[in-house]
Amino acid sequence: MTTPRKTGGGPGAITAWLRRNAVVLAGLATLAYLILPNVVVMVFSFNKPAGKFNYSWREFSTDAWQDPCGVAGLCGSLTLSLRIAFFATLGATVLGTMIAFALVRYRFRARGAVNSLIFLPMAMPEVVMAASLLTLFLNLGAELGPLTVLIAHTMFALSFVVVAVKARVLSMDPRLEEAARDLYAGPVQTFLRVTLPIAAPGIAAGALLAFALSFDDFIITNFNSGNTVTFPMFVWGSAQRGTPVQINVIGTAMFAIAVLIVVVGQFVAGRRRKTV
C-alpha cells in the first residue's frame, strides 16, 4: 500500500519554490534595480514643477513633450553630442575592426604589447585620461573645441570596439572562409560575403557601445571641450541653477530609442535563426 503524496502550500513548499526560481528572481530584481532610475526619469518628464527644480511631483502635464526645445541651448547641445558621437563611433568602429582582425589573424612583433595597450583606456580612470589628453592637446597647440572632443572620444571608444569585435572574430570558424575560397571566391568577395556578415554582430555591438560611451561622456569632455557645451555638460550646468523638465523628456526619448533598437535587433536575429 502506497502513501499518497502530500500537496499544498506551507513553508516547505515556499522554500522549495524559492530555491528553484532563485536565479530568475535575482535576475528580475537586478533588472528592476537597473530600470528604476529610467522609470523615475520617464514619470518626471510629465511633471509640471512649481519652481526651477524638477525634483518633486506636482501635477501631470505634457507641456515639456510639446516643446522639448523650450530651454535655450538644450537642443543645440543635444545636436552637438549626437554629431560628435556619430563621427566618434564611425572612426572607432572602422579602426577598431581593423585592429581586431589584425590582432586575431596576423602574427607580428609587439603583438602582445598591443593587446595589453588596448585595455589601458578601459582600465585607466577617466580623470587621468582626461588630464593626459588635455596636456597633449595643449603641448601640440591645439585649440580646444569639438575637434579635440571628437579625437578624445574616438580614442577611448576604440578599445571597447576592439574587445567586442575581437571576441566575435575569435569565435569564427575559419573553415567557412576556406570553403568560400574553394568555390573560387576572391579575397574581397570572401570578406564581403562570408567574413563581414559573420563578424557583423560584434561590429554592431562595438559601434552601439562606442556611441553610448561618447554620447554619455562628461569627464573627458569637460577637460577637453573648451567653450563647447555637449548635452551631458548642459545637464550638469542645469543641475546647479534648475533642472528643466525637457531634460527628462530627452532622456526618456533616448532610452526608448535604445530599447527599440535592441528589440528590433533581437527580432531580426530571431527571424534569421528560424530561416537557417
WOBELZI-V20434 format. One record per residue. N is the residue number from 1. PHI is phi in whole degrees, -180 to 180 (none if undefined). Layout:
n: {N;N}
phi: {PHI;PHI}
This chain:
n: {1;2;3;4;5;6;7;8;9;10;11;12;13;14;15;16;17;18;19;20;21;22;23;24;25;26;27;28;29;30;31;32;33;34;35;36;37;38;39;40;41;42;43;44;45;46;47;48;49;50;51;52;53;54;55;56;57;58;59;60;61;62;63;64;65;66;67;68;69;70;71;72;73;74;75;76;77;78;79;80;81;82;83;84;85;86;87;88;89;90;91;92;93;94;95;96;97;98;99;100;101;102;103;104;105;106;107;108;109;110;111;112;113;114;115;116;117;118;119;120;121;122;123;124;125;126;127;128;129;130;131;132;133;134;135;136;137;138;139;140;141;142;143;144;145;146;147;148;149;150;151;152;153;154;155;156;157;158;159;160;161;162;163;164;165;166;167;168;169;170;171;172;173;174;175;176;177;178;179;180;181;182;183;184;185;186;187;188;189;190;191;192;193;194;195;196;197;198;199;200;201;202;203;204;205;206;207;208;209;210;211;212;213;214;215;216;217;218;219;220;221;222;223;224;225;226;227;228;229;230;231;232;233;234;235;236;237;238;239;240;241;242;243;244;245;246;247;248;249;250;251;252;253;254;255;256;257;258;259;260;261;262;263;264;265;266;267;268;269;270;271;272;273;274;275;276}
phi: {none;-100;-87;-64;-75;-77;-125;129;-88;115;-59;-65;-66;-65;-63;-64;-64;-65;-65;-67;-113;-62;-65;-64;-64;-65;-64;-66;-65;-65;-62;-64;-63;-75;-85;-53;-61;-67;-65;-62;-61;-62;-62;-78;-74;-107;-93;-124;-69;-78;-120;-83;-99;-96;-112;-134;-74;-120;-160;-73;-159;-110;-61;-66;-70;-75;-139;-68;-101;-70;-98;-62;90;-69;-69;-65;-68;-66;-62;-64;-63;-65;-66;-64;-63;-64;-71;-65;-65;-61;-66;-67;-69;-65;-67;-65;-66;-65;-64;-62;-65;-66;-70;-89;-93;-124;-112;-151;-65;65;-63;-65;-66;-64;-58;-72;-66;-60;-84;-60;-61;-79;-92;-76;-58;-62;-67;-67;-64;-63;-65;-66;-66;-62;-61;-62;-64;-68;-67;-83;75;-78;-83;-69;177;-58;-67;-66;-65;-63;-63;-64;-66;-62;-67;-80;-79;-58;-62;-68;-66;-60;-64;-66;-71;-62;-62;-71;-67;-64;-88;-73;-89;-65;-67;-66;-70;-64;-65;-65;-69;-65;-91;68;-83;-76;-60;-68;-65;-63;-67;-75;-94;-119;-66;-64;-61;-70;-81;-57;-60;-67;-65;-64;-64;-64;-66;-64;-66;-63;-63;-64;-66;-68;-64;-91;-70;-122;-63;-64;-64;-62;-75;-117;-96;67;-94;-75;-118;-90;-63;-60;-70;-64;-64;-62;-67;-68;-64;-88;-123;141;-106;-70;-65;-61;-64;-65;-65;-63;-62;-65;-64;-65;-65;-64;-65;-62;-63;-62;-62;-64;-63;-63;-62;-66;-65;-64;-63;-65;-64;-67;-64;-72;-82;-76}
